[in-house]
Amino acid sequence: MRVFMRVLSICLVILLGALGFLPTSPRSAGAQATNAQTQKFAPASRKVPEALAIEKLNAWTVGLAGGQLEGAPIRFATEIARVVDDGDNLHVLPIVTRGPVENVEALLYLKGVDAAIINSDALEQFKVLVPNIQQRISYILNLFPSELHIFVRPEINSLSDLKGKKVNFNTPGTSAAYSGPLIFEHLKLDVEKTFIPHQVALDQMRTGQGDMAAVVFITSKPVDAFANGKWGSGFKFLPVPFEDFGFYLPSKLTSSDYPQLIAPGQEIETIAVPTILAAYTWPKATDRYKRVARLTEYLFDRFARLQGPGFHPKWKDVNLNAKVPGLDRLPAAQEWLDRAAASAASAASAATDTSATVSASAGSTRPGTTTRAPGPEEQKLYQEFLDWRREHGK
């Protein structure tokens, strides 16, 4: 009986303690407080390094909208990212998108996109939908043109032969699928448009199946399918006469581009769509603008690397000073160019003064002594200044 009563008492004490009716001993109260503090502060202490790491990772990350995997713009975006990468100081993420046409929309509205590679004619179309687009988008670089390639079967000999025929413009979202129909509209060519993968269309052309008469590529030359592909006699590019449609450029395809399809010394007249590296015009004081400004500075500082081996050959044709009609240059880009011009002018002035000093002292130089002529670096800077002055009409 005593044992039973003792067990009952213990159970009653435990129950009352659990319900909070019994006072807590100092020792147990301290233990509970310690446990509460541990639960309160330990997770936070663990989260601090993680939060700092997240902040550090995102601080200098820039989203760069490129294009589809089979297009040239995504390669250019990847090469830019490679050259400007600087660990935690700058990390550019090339983004596979629906294409340079859709990139205008991405630049305007898609979260995480601060820069994009876009086509000039897409920008023109958006001006109708977004009247103030010039204030919202600036350009960093006028990149390189994307040439129009109209590749046809042997029985097609002129643009007029394509009327009513089946012509492929690649898949939706590509430059060909957007700009191609616009160009054909300007040329007043009414054709049966298809939008299937180019590789499928090229196979149909090669085998004569599906009544596919032509394919339209709009991308930077050379195109691998033509430069390295095997094509029978009569397959060719059609010449496209240049007409001033407002935002296209005259261009040409040569035997050096496609030696298997164009005879030595022959040129195929065509047009090209300008491609632009653009940025959203964030206010200068914002964090997003600072990221784009750093991307611009790193890109311009290291631009010579892009023109070296291992990168797309089109980088050699890019002029940092080239303008884009109808758009303002990103302030960070213009500031870099102004500093470079001032530095080149200063170096040129110093080189000129040195040359004058050398010339003036040449007659009074003592036998056996030598005078210092401008070094290679000074001569290079002076030449850069002359090139810059010529480009700016000064």
C-alpha positions in Angstrom: 0.0 0.0 0.0 2.8 2.4 0.9 4.5 1.7 -2.4 1.4 2.3 -4.2 0.8 5.6 -2.5 4.4 6.7 -3.1 4.1 5.9 -6.8 0.8 7.8 -7.0 2.4 10.8 -5.3 5.3 10.9 -7.7 2.9 10.7 -10.7 0.8 13.5 -9.2 3.9 15.7 -8.8 5.0 15.0 -12.4 1.4 15.8 -13.6 1.2 19.1 -11.7 4.7 20.1 -12.8 3.8 19.5 -16.4 0.6 21.6 -16.0 2.7 24.4 -14.5 1.2 24.3 -11.0 4.5 23.6 -9.2 7.3 26.1 -8.8 10.5 25.5 -10.8 13.7 25.0 -8.9 16.5 27.5 -9.7 18.5 24.7 -11.3 15.7 23.6 -13.6 14.8 27.2 -14.4 18.4 27.9 -15.4 18.5 24.8 -17.5 15.2 25.9 -19.2 16.5 29.4 -19.8 19.7 28.0 -21.3 17.8 25.7 -23.6 15.6 28.6 -24.7 18.6 30.8 -25.4 20.3 28.0 -27.3 17.2 27.5 -29.4 16.8 31.2 -29.9 20.4 32.2 -30.8 22.1 29.0 -32.1 20.1 28.9 -35.4 20.7 32.6 -35.9 24.5 32.2 -35.4 24.5 29.5 -37.9 22.5 31.6 -40.4 24.8 34.6 -40.2 27.7 33.1 -42.3 25.1 31.7 -44.7 23.5 35.1 -45.1 26.8 36.8 -45.7 27.7 34.2 -48.3 24.4 34.8 -50.1 24.9 38.5 -50.0 28.5 38.3 -51.2 27.5 35.9 -54.1 24.7 38.2 -55.3 26.5 41.6 -54.8 28.3 41.6 -58.1 26.3 39.2 -60.2 24.9 40.4 -63.5 22.4 38.6 -65.6 23.2 38.7 -69.4 20.4 37.6 -71.7 22.0 35.8 -74.7 19.8 33.7 -76.9 19.1 30.1 -77.9 21.8 27.5 -77.7 22.1 27.1 -81.5 22.6 30.9 -82.1 25.6 33.1 -82.1 24.5 35.6 -79.4 24.7 33.0 -76.6 28.3 32.3 -77.6 29.1 36.0 -77.5 27.5 36.3 -74.1 29.5 33.3 -72.8 32.7 34.8 -74.1 32.0 38.1 -72.4 31.3 36.3 -69.2 34.6 34.5 -69.5 36.7 37.6 -70.1 35.1 39.8 -67.3 34.9 37.1 -64.6 36.6 38.3 -61.4 35.4 35.9 -58.7 33.4 37.7 -56.1 34.1 41.1 -57.7 32.1 40.3 -60.8 30.2 37.3 -62.0 28.2 37.4 -65.2 25.6 34.8 -65.8 24.9 34.2 -69.6 21.2 33.3 -69.9 19.8 31.0 -72.5 16.7 32.8 -73.8 14.1 32.6 -76.6 16.4 34.8 -78.8 17.7 38.3 -79.2 14.2 39.5 -80.2 12.7 38.3 -77.0 15.7 39.8 -75.1 14.3 43.3 -75.5 11.3 42.2 -73.5 13.6 40.4 -71.0 15.6 43.6 -70.6 12.5 45.6 -69.9 10.6 43.2 -67.7 12.4 40.0 -66.6 13.8 39.9 -63.1 17.5 39.4 -62.8 18.4 40.6 -66.3 20.5 43.8 -66.4 22.1 43.4 -69.9 21.2 41.7 -73.1 22.2 41.1 -76.7 19.5 42.4 -79.0 18.8 43.1 -82.7 18.3 46.6 -84.0 15.1 45.8 -85.9 13.5 44.3 -82.8 14.2 47.5 -81.0 12.6 49.4 -83.7 9.4 47.4 -83.4 9.3 47.9 -79.6 9.4 51.7 -80.1 5.8 51.4 -81.2 4.8 49.5 -78.1 7.1 51.3 -75.6 7.3 55.0 -76.7 9.9 55.8 -74.0 12.1 52.8 -74.7 15.1 55.1 -75.5 15.1 56.3 -71.9 14.9 52.7 -70.5 17.5 51.0 -72.6 21.1 52.2 -73.3 23.7 50.6 -75.4 27.2 49.5 -74.2 28.5 48.3 -77.5 27.5 48.2 -81.1 28.6 44.6 -81.7 28.7 43.0 -85.1 26.2 42.5 -87.9 24.3 39.3 -88.4 24.3 38.6 -92.1 21.3 37.4 -94.1 21.9 34.1 -95.8 19.3 32.9 -98.3 20.4 29.4 -99.3 18.5 27.7 -102.1 18.2 24.6 -104.2 19.7 24.4 -107.7 16.5 25.2 -109.5 16.2 28.5 -107.7 18.2 31.3 -109.4 16.7 34.6 -108.2 14.6 36.0 -105.4 11.6 36.2 -107.7 11.8 32.4 -108.1 11.0 32.0 -104.4 7.5 33.5 -104.8 5.0 30.9 -103.6 7.7 28.4 -102.7 8.4 26.9 -99.2 11.0 28.8 -97.3 12.1 28.0 -93.8 12.9 30.7 -91.2 14.1 28.4 -88.3 12.3 28.0 -85.0 10.3 30.8 -83.3 12.4 33.2 -81.2 15.5 33.1 -83.5 16.7 36.1 -85.4 15.7 34.4 -88.7 12.2 33.7 -87.5 11.7 37.4 -86.5 13.8 39.4 -88.9 13.5 37.1 -91.9 9.8 37.6 -92.5 10.2 41.4 -92.0 13.0 41.5 -94.6 10.9 39.4 -97.1 8.0 41.8 -96.5 10.3 44.7 -97.4 11.4 42.8 -100.5 7.8 42.1 -101.4 8.4 38.3 -101.5 5.3 36.3 -100.8 6.5 32.8 -99.8 5.1 29.8 -97.9 6.8 30.3 -94.5 7.8 27.4 -92.3 9.3 27.6 -88.8 11.0 24.2 -88.2 14.6 23.5 -87.1 17.0 24.5 -89.8 18.8 21.1 -89.7 15.5 19.4 -90.6 14.9 21.9 -93.4 18.4 21.5 -94.8 18.0 17.8 -94.9 14.8 18.2 -96.8 16.5 20.5 -99.3 19.4 18.1 -99.7 17.1 15.1 -100.4 14.5 17.1 -102.4 11.7 16.1 -100.0 9.0 18.3 -98.6 9.3 20.9 -101.4 11.6 23.0 -99.3 13.1 25.6 -101.7 15.2 27.7 -99.3 16.4 28.3 -95.8 17.0 31.8 -94.3 19.8 32.2 -91.7 20.4 35.5 -90.0 23.6 35.1 -87.9 27.2 36.0 -87.9 29.2 34.4 -90.7 30.6 31.8 -91.2 27.8 29.4 -90.6 29.1 25.9 -89.9 26.3 24.2 -91.9 27.6 25.9 -95.0 31.3 26.3 -94.2 31.8 22.6 -93.3 28.8 20.9 -94.9 28.8 18.9 -98.1 26.6 20.3 -100.8 26.0 19.2 -104.3 26.4 21.2 -107.5 23.9 24.1 -107.9 23.2 24.8 -104.2 23.9 28.4 -103.6 23.3 31.7 -101.8 21.0 34.3 -103.5 22.2 37.9 -103.7 20.1 40.4 -101.9 20.4 44.0 -103.1 20.8 46.6 -100.3 17.9 48.9 -99.7 17.7 51.4 -96.9 15.0 50.0 -94.7 16.2 52.2 -91.8 18.1 49.7 -89.6 19.8 47.2 -91.9 23.4 47.4 -93.3 24.9 46.4 -96.6 27.1 43.3 -96.4 28.5 40.5 -98.5 29.4 36.8 -98.4 32.7 35.8 -99.9 34.7 32.8 -100.9 36.8 33.1 -97.8 33.6 32.7 -95.8 32.3 29.7 -97.8 35.0 28.3 -100.2 32.9 25.3 -101.1 29.9 27.4 -102.2 31.4 30.7 -103.5 34.1 30.8 -106.2 37.4 32.6 -105.5 37.0 36.3 -106.0 33.2 36.2 -106.2 31.1 38.1 -103.7 27.4 37.6 -102.9 25.7 40.9 -102.0 23.4 40.8 -99.0 22.2 42.8 -96.0 22.9 42.5 -92.2 21.1 43.1 -89.0 23.1 45.1 -86.4 23.5 43.4 -83.0 23.8 45.5 -79.8 25.0 44.8 -76.3 22.4 46.8 -74.3 21.7 47.5 -70.7 18.7 48.6 -68.7 19.2 52.3 -67.7 19.1 52.0 -63.9 19.4 55.3 -62.0 23.1 56.0 -61.3 22.9 55.7 -57.5 21.3 52.2 -57.6 23.1 48.9 -56.9 21.9 47.5 -60.2 23.5 50.4 -62.2 26.8 49.9 -60.3 26.9 46.2 -61.4 26.3 47.1 -65.0 28.9 49.9 -64.8 31.5 47.4 -63.4 30.6 45.0 -66.2 31.2 47.8 -68.8 34.6 48.8 -67.3 35.9 45.3 -67.1 34.7 44.5 -70.6 36.4 47.6 -72.1 39.6 47.2 -70.0 40.0 43.6 -71.2 38.5 44.0 -74.7 41.8 43.1 -76.4 41.5 39.5 -75.0 38.3 39.0 -77.0 40.1 39.9 -80.1 42.8 37.3 -79.5 42.8 33.5 -80.2 40.1 31.3 -78.8 37.3 33.7 -79.3 34.8 34.4 -82.1 36.6 36.1 -85.0 33.9 38.8 -85.2 35.3 40.5 -82.1 38.1 41.8 -84.3 35.6 43.9 -86.2 34.1 45.6 -83.2 34.9 49.2 -82.7 34.4 50.5 -79.1 33.6 54.0 -80.4 30.9 52.9 -82.9 27.5 54.4 -82.1 24.0 53.1 -82.3 21.5 55.5 -84.0 18.5 56.3 -81.8 20.0 55.2 -78.5 22.1 56.8 -75.9 25.3 55.1 -74.7 25.3 53.9 -71.1 27.0 56.7 -69.1 29.6 54.3 -67.7 30.6 53.3 -71.2 30.8 57.0 -72.4 32.9 57.9 -69.3 35.3 55.1 -70.0 35.7 56.2 -73.6 36.2 59.8 -72.5 39.0 58.8 -70.1 40.7 56.7 -72.7 40.6 59.6 -75.2 42.0 62.0 -72.6 44.8 59.5 -71.7 45.6 59.0 -75.4 45.7 62.8 -76.0 47.9 63.3 -73.0 50.3 60.6 -74.2 50.3 62.0 -77.7 51.1 65.4 -76.4 54.0 64.0 -74.3 55.3 62.0 -77.3 55.1 65.2 -79.5 57.0 67.2 -76.9 59.6 64.5 -76.7 60.0 64.4 -80.4 60.4 68.2 -80.5 63.0 68.1 -77.8 64.9 65.4 -79.7 64.8 67.4 -82.9 65.8 70.7 -81.3 68.7 69.1 -79.5 69.9 67.0 -82.4 72.1 69.8 -83.8 73.7 70.4 -80.5 74.3 66.9 -79.5 77.9 66.2 -78.5 79.8 63.6 -80.5 79.4 60.1 -78.9 76.1 60.9 -77.1 72.6 59.6 -78.0 69.2 61.1 -77.6 66.0 59.3 -76.6 63.3 58.8 -79.3 59.7 58.0 -78.4 59.4 54.4 -77.3 57.0 51.8 -78.7 54.4 52.4 -76.1 54.4 56.1 -76.7 54.2 55.6 -80.4 51.3 53.2 -79.9 49.4 55.6 -77.7 50.0 58.4 -80.2 48.6 56.3 -83.0 45.6 55.4 -80.9 45.0 59.1 -80.4 45.2 59.8 -84.1 42.7 56.9 -84.8 40.4 58.3 -82.1 40.6 61.8 -83.5 39.9 60.5 -87.1 36.9 58.5 -85.9 35.4 61.5 -84.2 36.0 63.9 -87.0 38.5 66.0 -85.1 
